[in-house]
Amino acid sequence: MLTVLIWCFLVPMTAQSDAPEFLFTPLFRNVTEGVNVTLECQARGNPAPAVSWDTNEDTLSTTENQTTLLIIGVSQSKNYACTATNRHGTIFQTFNVNVKKASPSTTATATTITTTATFMNQPTASCPLELIPKRVVERYGASLSVICRPTTTSAQPDVIGWESPIGTWSLNMPDHNSATWNVERFEDWTFEPFCFGTFSDYQCSVALPITLYKTPDTVSISVQNHSGPLQEGRRYTLQCDVFNVVPVAALAVSWLWKGEIIQTQTWDDDLTKTPENVSSTWEITAFRNDSNDMITCLTILDPKQDGPSEQVNRSAAFQVIVHYAPKFTDEYDSVEVVTGGNVSFGCSAEGNPPPEVKCKYTVAINARETTRGRQHTVSITRATSANGGIYNCVATNTVGTATRQITLTITPIGHTTGVNYYLILVVIPVIIIIMFLCCFYCTKKRGRLDIV
């Protein structure tokens, strides 16, 4: 009985990836009817992958670890699929076994000759097959259609087809020298099909690179290790969280503040093909003038890298709330009133949260306090010397306290203050001179001058 051994090897795992990866691709192979065919599918990974076979309902036997499949007396052409799975991914491989009728000479020697058959793979770089398009970049769940054909008319394959457990493929009419692979909805992040060709003396394949992209589920802004309003003068780290996006290498995250892009961050992650969560950070110092400003996080996904991209997502606007200590807005620090007069003065302060303003002074029956908004006013009627002195204004909020002093001076009636003395010496003489000039002008106009 003639036995054919067909081997499928996997690349040992590297530090960068724990998912299985095939080293050799089992393509199309011709075998003689009646021989025993042994298929080997050895997978390595971390953890070790589980290997299983799709037997196509043939009479098959496998070894205990499922890596070897023995076909007793192969009678017809079949596809035999091997699957290797661990938590990092799943790979599929199909063995295409083409059975040819046995000639009398082959049958006579079948009991004494054992042949080991291996699939021959030309390097992809020299395989005379091309894919249209050469690579696929589509949204997750999109439909795909790719044509595989010879690169030249001189290199016509005996057999051409697609190796893929996903979708369907068909030969294109009329010459059957090209094949089209179609998928209605492609949802496998890591799978890459390949087109194979069998030529007169070798077989080769061309893999189809597929990149699926997905815009983020959500984009949000938060403050690292902090909740609630910001406090003036302190530094904070804002964090923009982008959830479930792929590929990260095609993502740019920009911070928008006051209508301008302040910072943009990108990632150099060309290996990960499944959705990820990423974060961008921006450090700020809180100032009172920034309170109530809006900050937005903008994500731009450009997987095809042919821009401009329409894959744009925005976070909800983050309102900057800055709390700061009170500050008095009044400019004067002294008030003067004559005895018996009425006077009003006060303190006005701003802060966030709005401060509570109070005045501390000697209580008097002719003094009362009123508050309107941030303005606190002290009103005194018929002032007496007892009302004079220092009035302390205190503004307080949760951030801090500010204090301001106002001095009230009571001037006795008849007492010439500096201001009154100035009026007597300057203003009154000026008025007298103006009156004299007016009288002189009127007299001269009548033609005579009377001096009394």
Backbone hydrogen bonds in HBPLUS format (Angstrom, degrees):
<---DONOR---> <-ACCEPTOR-->    atom                        ^
c    i                          cat <-CA-CA->   ^        H-A-AA   ^      H-
h    n   atom  resd res      DA  || num        DHA   H-A  angle D-A-AA Bond
n    s   type  num  typ     dist DA aas  dist angle  dist       angle   num
A0036-ASN N   A0002-LEU O   2.45 MM  34  5.90 151.5  1.52 150.8 160.0     1
A0115-THR N   A0003-THR O   3.23 MM 112  5.91 131.8  2.48 142.1 155.2     2
A0004-VAL N   A0036-ASN O   2.33 MM  32  5.83 156.7  1.38 160.2 169.9     3
A0038-THR N   A0004-VAL O   2.48 MM  34  5.91 159.8  1.52 159.9 167.1     4
A0117-ALA N   A0005-LEU O   2.96 MM 112  5.18 115.0  2.40 119.4 136.9     5
A0006-ILE N   A0038-THR O   2.54 MM  32  5.84 165.2  1.56 176.3 177.9     6
A0040-GLU N   A0006-ILE O   2.77 MM  34  6.12 146.7  1.87 160.5 170.1     7
A0008-CYS N   A0040-GLU O   2.81 MM  32  5.52 116.9  2.21 125.7 143.8     8
A0042-GLN N   A0008-CYS O   3.46 MM  34  6.67 164.1  2.48 168.3 164.1     9
A0023-LEU N   A0009-PHE O   2.98 MM  14  5.56 164.7  2.00 124.6 129.6    10
A0011-VAL N   A0021-GLU O   2.55 MM  10  5.40 167.2  1.56 173.4 176.6    11
A0029-ARG N   A0096-ASN O   3.00 MM  67  6.22 144.7  2.13 156.9 166.9    12
A0098-ASN N   A0029-ARG O   2.74 MM  69  5.83 172.3  1.74 172.0 169.2    13
A0031-VAL N   A0098-ASN O   2.81 MM  67  6.06 161.1  1.85 163.9 165.3    14
A0100-LYS N   A0031-VAL O   2.83 MM  69  6.15 157.4  1.88 160.9 168.6    15
A0035-VAL N   A0032-THR O   3.38 MM   3  6.16 166.1  2.40 140.6 140.8    16
A0033-GLU N   A0100-LYS O   2.72 MM  67  5.58 149.2  1.81 176.6 166.0    17
A0034-GLY N   A0074-VAL O   2.66 MM  40  5.00 172.6  1.66 162.4 162.0    18
A0074-VAL N   A0035-VAL O   2.83 MM  39  5.72 152.4  1.90 166.4 158.2    19
A0037-VAL N   A0071-ILE O   2.94 MM  34  5.00 153.2  2.01 142.6 148.7    20
A0071-ILE N   A0037-VAL O   2.71 MM  34  5.00 167.4  1.72 156.0 160.3    21
A0039-LEU N   A0069-LEU O   2.64 MM  30  4.89 170.0  1.65 154.9 157.9    22
A0069-LEU N   A0039-LEU O   2.72 MM  30  4.89 163.0  1.75 149.2 154.9    23
A0041-CYS N   A0067-THR O   2.72 MM  26  4.91 158.2  1.76 152.1 158.7    24
A0050-ALA N   A0085-THR O   2.81 MM  35  5.28 153.5  1.88 151.9 148.5    25
A0085-THR N   A0050-ALA O   2.98 MM  35  5.28 153.5  2.05 138.0 146.0    26
A0052-SER N   A0083-THR O   2.92 MM  31  5.30 151.5  2.00 148.3 157.3    27
A0083-THR N   A0052-SER O   2.89 MM  31  5.30 163.2  1.92 154.4 156.9    28
A0054-ASP N   A0081-ALA O   2.80 MM  27  5.03 154.5  1.87 149.7 154.4    29
A0058-ASP N   A0055-THR O   3.23 MM   3  5.94 162.4  2.26 121.5 124.8    30
A0061-SER N   A0070-LEU O   3.20 MM   9  5.31 151.1  2.29 142.2 149.8    31
A0070-LEU N   A0061-SER O   2.84 MM   9  5.31 174.1  1.84 169.3 170.9    32
A0063-THR N   A0068-THR O   3.20 MM   5  5.52 145.6  2.33 138.8 146.2    33
A0066-GLN N   A0063-THR O   3.04 MM   3  5.23 162.8  2.07 112.0 116.2    34
A0078-LYS N   A0097-VAL O   2.99 MM  19  5.50 143.9  2.12 148.4 158.7    35
A0097-VAL N   A0078-LYS O   2.97 MM  19  5.50 161.1  2.00 175.2 178.4    36
A0080-TYR N   A0095-PHE O   2.86 MM  15  4.97 159.1  1.91 139.8 146.7    37
A0095-PHE N   A0080-TYR O   2.69 MM  15  4.97 169.9  1.70 144.6 147.1    38
A0082-CYS N   A0093-GLN O   2.65 MM  11  5.18 166.6  1.67 162.5 167.1    39
A0093-GLN N   A0082-CYS O   2.91 MM  11  5.18 142.7  2.05 153.5 159.7    40
A0084-ALA N   A0091-ILE O   3.15 MM   7  5.48 160.8  2.18 148.0 153.8    41
A0091-ILE N   A0084-ALA O   2.99 MM   7  5.48 161.6  2.03 155.1 160.9    42
A0086-ASN N   A0089-GLY O   3.09 MM   3  5.66 164.4  2.12 161.2 166.1    43
A0089-GLY N   A0086-ASN O   3.13 MM   3  5.66 163.5  2.15 116.6 121.6    44
A0106-THR N   A0103-SER O   3.09 MM   3  5.24 119.0  2.48 100.6 115.5    45
A0107-THR N   A0103-SER O   3.06 MM   4  6.34 158.2  2.11 157.1 163.2    46
A0108-ALA N   A0104-PRO O   3.12 MM   4  6.29 152.0  2.20 145.5 152.4    47
A0110-ALA N   A0107-THR O   3.38 MM   3  5.14 155.7  2.45  96.1 103.1    48
A0112-THR N   A0109-THR O   3.15 MM   3  5.58 156.4  2.21 112.9 119.9    49
A0113-ILE N   A0109-THR O   3.14 MM   4  6.10 133.3  2.37 156.8 169.3    50
A0122-GLN N   A0203-GLN O   2.89 MM  81  6.25 135.4  2.09 134.3 148.3    51
A0126-SER N   A0123-PRO O   3.04 MM   3  5.70 145.3  2.16 116.7 125.0    52
A0127-CYS N   A0124-THR O   3.20 MM   3  5.06 162.3  2.24 102.2 107.6    53
A0129-LEU N   A0127-CYS O   2.80 MM   2  5.57 141.2  1.95  96.2  90.8    54
A0151-THR N   A0128-PRO O   3.02 MM  23  5.27 153.1  2.10 120.0 122.0    55
A0130-GLU N   A0149-ARG O   2.80 MM  19  5.58 161.1  1.84 166.1 172.6    56
A0149-ARG N   A0130-GLU O   3.04 MM  19  5.58 159.7  2.09 154.9 161.5    57
A0132-ILE N   A0147-ILE O   2.85 MM  15  5.12 153.7  1.92 149.5 155.9    58
A0147-ILE N   A0132-ILE O   2.99 MM  15  5.12 168.3  2.01 142.2 142.6    59
A0136-VAL N   A0209-PRO O   2.96 MM  73  6.32 167.9  1.98 161.8 165.9    60
A0211-THR N   A0136-VAL O   2.79 MM  75  6.12 160.2  1.83 157.6 164.5    61
A0138-GLU N   A0211-THR O   3.06 MM  73  6.55 148.6  2.16 158.1 167.8    62
A0213-TYR N   A0138-GLU O   2.97 MM  75  6.22 151.4  2.05 140.2 147.8    63
A0142-ALA N   A0139-ARG O   3.00 MM   3  5.57 146.5  2.11 149.2 145.8    64
A0140-TYR N   A0213-TYR O   2.99 MM  73  5.74 150.9  2.07 162.8 156.2    65
A0141-GLY N   A0186-PHE O   2.83 MM  45  4.81 142.3  1.98 168.8 156.9    66
A0186-PHE N   A0142-ALA O   2.92 MM  44  5.71 170.1  1.93 148.4 149.6    67
A0144-LEU N   A0183-VAL O   2.83 MM  39  5.08 153.0  1.90 141.9 151.1    68
A0183-VAL N   A0144-LEU O   2.93 MM  39  5.08 157.8  1.98 145.2 145.1    69
A0146-VAL N   A0181-TRP O   2.97 MM  35  5.30 155.6  2.03 147.1 155.0    70
A0181-TRP N   A0146-VAL O   2.81 MM  35  5.30 162.5  1.84 159.5 161.6    71
A0148-CYS N   A0179-ALA O   2.76 MM  31  5.27 157.7  1.81 157.7 165.6    72
A0179-ALA N   A0148-CYS O   2.90 MM  31  5.27 154.1  1.97 146.9 155.4    73
A0158-ASP N   A0198-THR O   2.60 MM  40  5.50 146.5  1.71 158.8 169.2    74
A0159-VAL N   A0198-THR O   3.30 MM  39  5.02 153.4  2.37 129.8 135.7    75
A0198-THR N   A0159-VAL O   2.80 MM  39  5.02 159.9  1.84 148.7 153.4    76
A0161-GLY N   A0196-PHE O   3.08 MM  35  5.56 154.6  2.15 153.9 155.6    77
A0196-PHE N   A0161-GLY O   2.87 MM  35  5.56 156.8  1.92 148.1 156.0    78
A0163-GLU N   A0194-PHE O   2.81 MM  31  5.48 167.8  1.82 171.9 175.3    79
A0194-PHE N   A0163-GLU O   3.45 MM  31  5.48 160.5  2.49 136.0 141.4    80
A0168-THR N   A0182-ASN O   2.96 MM  14  5.47 159.4  2.00 157.8 163.4    81
A0182-ASN N   A0168-THR O   2.78 MM  14  5.47 172.4  1.79 172.2 174.8    82
A0170-SER N   A0180-THR O   3.03 MM  10  5.57 147.6  2.14 142.5 151.5    83
A0180-THR N   A0170-SER O   2.92 MM  10  5.57 159.0  1.96 161.2 162.6    84
A0172-ASN N   A0178-SER O   2.82 MM   6  5.50 168.7  1.83 151.3 149.6    85
A0176-HIS N   A0172-ASN O   3.07 MM   4  5.20 137.4  2.26 156.6 164.1    86
A0208-LEU N   A0193-PRO O   2.88 MM  15  5.71 165.4  1.90 167.4 162.5    87
A0195-CYS N   A0206-VAL O   2.89 MM  11  5.32 160.0  1.93 152.3 150.6    88
A0206-VAL N   A0195-CYS O   2.86 MM  11  5.32 151.0  1.94 149.9 159.7    89
A0197-GLY N   A0204-CYS O   2.97 MM   7  5.68 155.6  2.03 162.7 164.3    90
A0204-CYS N   A0197-GLY O   3.13 MM   7  5.68 156.3  2.19 155.0 162.3    91
A0199-PHE N   A0202-TYR O   2.80 MM   3  5.37 161.7  1.83 169.6 175.7    92
A0214-LYS N   A0246-VAL O   2.74 MM  32  5.26 155.2  1.80 155.7 153.8    93
A0246-VAL N   A0214-LYS O   3.23 MM  32  5.26 158.1  2.28 142.3 143.5    94
A0217-ASP N   A0243-PHE O   2.82 MM  26  5.64 153.7  1.89 155.2 162.0    95
A0243-PHE N   A0218-THR O   3.11 MM  25  5.52 172.2  2.11 163.0 164.1    96
A0220-SER N   A0241-ASP O   3.09 MM  21  5.38 157.2  2.14 144.3 151.4    97
A0241-ASP N   A0220-SER O   2.83 MM  21  5.38 152.8  1.90 158.0 164.5    98
A0222-SER N   A0239-GLN O   2.92 MM  17  5.33 150.9  2.01 146.2 155.7    99
A0239-GLN N   A0222-SER O   2.80 MM  17  5.33 168.4  1.81 156.7 158.1   100
A0224-GLN N   A0237-THR O   2.89 MM  13  5.60 167.7  1.91 177.4 175.1   101
A0230-LEU N   A0321-ILE O   2.74 MM  91  5.98 159.1  1.78 175.7 168.7   102
A0323-HIS N   A0230-LEU O   2.67 MM  93  6.00 168.7  1.68 163.2 164.3   103
A0234-ARG N   A0231-GLN O   3.24 MM   3  6.03 162.1  2.27 144.0 146.0   104
A0232-GLU N   A0323-HIS O   2.96 MM  91  6.05 164.1  1.98 167.7 165.4   105
A0233-GLY N   A0286-ALA O   2.74 MM  53  5.43 172.3  1.74 154.2 151.4   106
A0286-ALA N   A0234-ARG O   3.01 MM  52  5.82 165.0  2.04 162.3 161.0   107
A0236-TYR N   A0284-ILE O   2.83 MM  48  5.47 160.8  1.86 160.1 166.4   108
A0284-ILE N   A0236-TYR O   2.87 MM  48  5.47 160.5  1.91 157.3 163.9   109
A0238-LEU N   A0282-TRP O   2.77 MM  44  5.17 164.3  1.80 157.1 152.1   110
A0282-TRP N   A0238-LEU O   2.91 MM  44  5.17 146.8  2.02 143.9 150.4   111
A0240-CYS N   A0280-SER O   2.72 MM  40  5.11 170.7  1.73 161.7 165.0   112
A0280-SER N   A0240-CYS O   2.95 MM  40  5.11 154.0  2.02 139.8 147.9   113
A0242-VAL N   A0278-VAL O   2.83 MM  36  5.33 173.1  1.83 173.2 171.0   114
A0278-VAL N   A0242-VAL O   2.97 MM  36  5.33 150.6  2.06 150.0 157.4   115
A0245-VAL N   A0276-GLU O   2.98 MM  31  5.47 159.0  2.02 144.6 149.3   116
A0276-GLU N   A0245-VAL O   2.96 MM  31  5.47 160.1  2.00 139.6 142.5   117
A0250-ALA N   A0247-PRO O   3.15 MM   3  5.64 154.6  2.22 109.0 116.3   118
A0251-LEU N   A0248-VAL O   3.01 MM   3  5.07 164.5  2.04 114.4 115.6   119
A0302-ASP N   A0250-ALA O   2.96 MM  52  5.23 169.8  1.97 149.3 150.3   120
A0252-ALA N   A0300-ILE O   2.95 MM  48  5.24 145.4  2.07 144.7 155.4   121
A0300-ILE N   A0252-ALA O   2.86 MM  48  5.24 158.6  1.90 154.7 161.5   122
A0253-VAL N   A0265-GLN O   2.93 MM  12  5.25 166.1  1.95 153.3 157.5   123
A0265-GLN N   A0253-VAL O   2.82 MM  12  5.25 155.7  1.88 145.1 152.9   124
A0254-SER N   A0298-LEU O   2.74 MM  44  5.07 167.5  1.76 155.6 159.1   125
A0298-LEU N   A0254-SER O   2.80 MM  44  5.07 174.3  1.81 158.3 160.3   126
A0255-TRP N   A0263-GLN O   2.82 MM   8  5.34 153.1  1.89 156.2 163.9   127
A0262-ILE N   A0255-TRP O   2.79 MM   7  5.57 158.7  1.83 160.3 167.0   128
A0256-LEU N   A0296-THR O   2.82 MM  40  5.09 174.4  1.82 162.0 162.4   129
A0296-THR N   A0256-LEU O   2.99 MM  40  5.09 164.3  2.01 145.7 150.9   130
A0257-TRP N   A0260-GLU O   2.87 MM   3  5.43 160.9  1.90 156.4 158.3   131
A0260-GLU N   A0257-TRP O   3.09 MM   3  5.43 163.4  2.12 112.4 117.7   132
A0290-ASP N   A0287-PHE O   2.97 MM   3  5.48 153.9  2.04 113.4 121.6   133
A0291-SER N   A0288-ARG O   3.18 MM   3  5.42 161.1  2.22 107.8 113.6   134
A0293-ASP N   A0290-ASP O   3.01 MM   3  5.57 155.2  2.08 140.8 140.3   135
A0292-ASN N   A0320-VAL O   2.49 MM  28  5.10 159.2  1.53 178.0 173.4   136
A0320-VAL N   A0293-ASP O   2.80 MM  27  5.34 171.4  1.81 162.6 165.7   137
A0295-ILE N   A0318-PHE O   2.85 MM  23  5.02 156.4  1.91 137.6 145.6   138
A0318-PHE N   A0295-ILE O   2.75 MM  23  5.02 177.6  1.75 156.1 156.3   139
A0315-SER N   A0297-CYS O   2.89 MM  18  5.24 149.2  1.98 153.0 161.0   140
A0299-THR N   A0313-ASN O   2.81 MM  14  5.18 173.3  1.82 159.8 162.1   141
A0313-ASN N   A0299-THR O   2.99 MM  14  5.18 158.7  2.04 143.4 149.6   142
A0301-LEU N   A0311-GLN O   2.92 MM  10  5.17 164.1  1.95 149.9 155.3   143
A0305-GLN N   A0302-ASP O   3.15 MM   3  5.22 144.9  2.28 101.7 112.1   144
A0312-VAL N   A0310-GLU O   2.94 MM   2  5.59 129.5  2.20 107.3  92.3   145
A0324-TYR N   A0352-ASN O   2.79 MM  28  5.28 134.9  2.00 131.7 146.4   146
A0352-ASN N   A0324-TYR O   3.22 MM  28  5.28 167.2  2.23 139.0 142.9   147
A0327-LYS N   A0350-GLU O   2.83 MM  23  5.46 139.9  1.99 150.5 163.6   148
A0350-GLU N   A0327-LYS O   2.93 MM  23  5.46 160.9  1.97 147.0 147.4   149
A0329-THR N   A0348-SER O   2.72 MM  19  5.62 169.1  1.73 155.7 157.3   150
A0407-THR N   A0333-ASP O   3.02 MM  74  6.38 160.7  2.06 134.6 136.5   151
A0335-VAL N   A0407-THR O   2.78 MM  72  6.15 157.4  1.83 162.3 163.0   152
A0409-THR N   A0335-VAL O   2.80 MM  74  6.22 160.2  1.84 154.2 160.8   153
A0337-VAL N   A0409-THR O   2.93 MM  72  6.35 156.2  1.99 167.9 175.6   154
A0411-THR N   A0337-VAL O   2.76 MM  74  5.99 161.2  1.79 141.3 147.9   155
A0341-GLY N   A0338-VAL O   2.96 MM   3  5.46 160.1  2.00 136.2 137.9   156
A0339-THR N   A0411-THR O   2.72 MM  72  5.74 142.4  1.86 149.6 147.6   157
A0340-GLY N   A0383-ALA O   2.69 MM  43  4.71 164.4  1.72 140.8 145.7   158
A0383-ALA N   A0341-GLY O   2.84 MM  42  5.47 176.5  1.84 151.3 151.3   159
A0343-VAL N   A0380-ILE O   2.98 MM  37  5.39 159.4  2.02 151.2 157.5   160
A0380-ILE N   A0343-VAL O   2.82 MM  37  5.39 172.4  1.82 170.0 172.5   161
A0345-PHE N   A0378-VAL O   3.03 MM  33  5.50 158.6  2.08 152.2 158.0   162
A0378-VAL N   A0345-PHE O   2.66 MM  33  5.50 177.3  1.66 171.1 170.3   163
A0347-CYS N   A0376-HIS O   2.77 MM  29  5.29 149.8  1.86 152.6 161.2   164
A0376-HIS N   A0347-CYS O   2.83 MM  29  5.29 173.1  1.83 158.6 161.0   165
A0356-GLU N   A0396-THR O   2.81 MM  40  5.27 162.8  1.84 149.6 149.1   166
A0396-THR N   A0356-GLU O   2.96 MM  40  5.27 152.9  2.04 136.1 144.1   167
A0358-LYS N   A0394-VAL O   2.90 MM  36  5.33 156.6  1.95 146.9 154.4   168
A0394-VAL N   A0358-LYS O   2.75 MM  36  5.33 163.6  1.78 160.5 165.9   169
A0360-LYS N   A0392-ASN O   2.67 MM  32  5.00 156.3  1.72 144.2 152.7   170
A0392-ASN N   A0360-LYS O   3.03 MM  32  5.00 166.1  2.05 151.0 147.6   171
A0367-ALA N   A0364-ALA O   3.25 MM   3  5.45 163.2  2.28 112.2 112.7   172
A0381-THR N   A0366-ASN O   3.07 MM  15  5.55 159.0  2.11 153.2 158.9   173
A0368-ARG N   A0379-SER O   2.98 MM  11  5.44 153.8  2.05 148.3 156.9   174
A0379-SER N   A0368-ARG O   2.88 MM  11  5.44 169.3  1.89 164.1 167.6   175
A0370-THR N   A0377-THR O   2.91 MM   7  5.26 154.8  1.97 149.0 156.2   176
A0377-THR N   A0370-THR O   2.78 MM   7  5.26 171.3  1.79 164.2 166.9   177
A0372-ARG N   A0375-GLN O   2.89 MM   3  5.32 163.9  1.91 158.9 163.4   178
A0375-GLN N   A0372-ARG O   3.05 MM   3  5.32 160.8  2.09 128.9 129.8   179
A0387-ASN N   A0384-THR O   2.95 MM   3  5.55 153.9  2.02 114.8 122.4   180
A0388-GLY N   A0385-SER O   3.22 MM   3  5.48 154.6  2.29 105.1 112.3   181
A0389-GLY N   A0408-LEU O   3.00 MM  19  5.34 162.2  2.03 144.2 146.7   182
A0408-LEU N   A0389-GLY O   2.80 MM  19  5.34 169.3  1.81 166.4 165.7   183
A0391-TYR N   A0406-ILE O   2.76 MM  15  5.12 166.9  1.78 153.4 158.1   184
A0406-ILE N   A0391-TYR O   2.87 MM  15  5.12 154.1  1.94 144.1 152.8   185
A0393-CYS N   A0404-ARG O   2.68 MM  11  5.04 172.3  1.69 169.8 167.7   186
A0404-ARG N   A0393-CYS O   2.82 MM  11  5.04 153.8  1.89 147.5 153.2   187
A0395-ALA N   A0402-ALA O   2.85 MM   7  5.19 168.0  1.87 156.1 160.3   188
A0402-ALA N   A0395-ALA O   2.84 MM   7  5.19 160.4  1.88 152.3 158.8   189
A0397-ASN N   A0400-GLY O   3.06 MM   3  5.68 162.8  2.09 166.2 171.6   190
A0415-HIS N   A0412-PRO O   3.22 MM   3  5.53 156.7  2.28 121.9 126.9   191
A0421-TYR N   A0417-THR O   3.05 MM   4  6.24 166.2  2.07 160.1 163.6   192
A0422-TYR N   A0418-GLY O   3.20 MM   4  6.30 147.9  2.30 135.8 143.8   193
A0423-LEU N   A0419-VAL O   3.13 MM   4  6.50 147.8  2.24 142.8 151.4   194
A0424-ILE N   A0420-ASN O   3.04 MM   4  6.39 157.0  2.09 152.9 158.3   195
A0425-LEU N   A0421-TYR O   3.07 MM   4  6.24 169.2  2.08 152.6 154.9   196
A0426-VAL N   A0422-TYR O   3.03 MM   4  5.89 145.4  2.15 145.2 153.0   197
A0427-VAL N   A0423-LEU O   3.04 MM   4  4.91 116.2  2.46 113.2 130.2   198
A0428-ILE N   A0423-LEU O   3.14 MM   5  6.45 161.0  2.18 170.7 173.6   199
A0430-VAL N   A0426-VAL O   3.36 MM   4  6.42 155.3  2.43 143.4 150.1   200
A0431-ILE N   A0427-VAL O   3.11 MM   4  6.45 150.5  2.20 150.1 158.3   201
A0431-ILE N   A0428-ILE O   3.07 MM   3  5.13 117.6  2.47  98.6 113.7   202
A0432-ILE N   A0428-ILE O   3.10 MM   4  6.45 157.2  2.15 155.7 161.5   203
A0433-ILE N   A0429-PRO O   3.07 MM   4  6.31 162.0  2.11 153.2 157.0   204
A0434-ILE N   A0430-VAL O   3.10 MM   4  6.33 158.7  2.14 147.7 153.1   205
A0435-MET N   A0431-ILE O   3.06 MM   4  6.34 156.8  2.12 149.1 155.1   206
A0436-PHE N   A0432-ILE O   3.06 MM   4  6.31 159.9  2.10 151.6 156.5   207
A0437-LEU N   A0433-ILE O   3.05 MM   4  6.27 160.1  2.09 152.3 157.0   208
A0438-CYS N   A0434-ILE O   3.07 MM   4  6.28 153.8  2.14 146.2 153.1   209
A0439-CYS N   A0435-MET O   3.08 MM   4  6.35 157.9  2.13 150.3 155.8   210
A0440-PHE N   A0436-PHE O   2.96 MM   4  6.18 160.2  2.00 151.0 156.5   211
A0441-TYR N   A0437-LEU O   3.05 MM   4  6.17 154.8  2.11 145.7 151.7   212
A0442-CYS N   A0438-CYS O   3.12 MM   4  6.37 159.1  2.16 148.3 153.2   213
A0443-THR N   A0439-CYS O   3.14 MM   4  6.34 161.2  2.18 152.5 156.8   214
A0444-LYS N   A0440-PHE O   3.12 MM   4  6.24 163.3  2.15 148.0 152.5   215
A0445-LYS N   A0441-TYR O   3.17 MM   4  6.31 146.2  2.29 142.4 150.7   216
A0446-ARG N   A0443-THR O   3.12 MM   3  5.36 136.0  2.32 102.6 113.8   217
A0447-GLY N   A0444-LYS O   3.21 MM   3  5.16 153.4  2.29  99.6 107.6   218
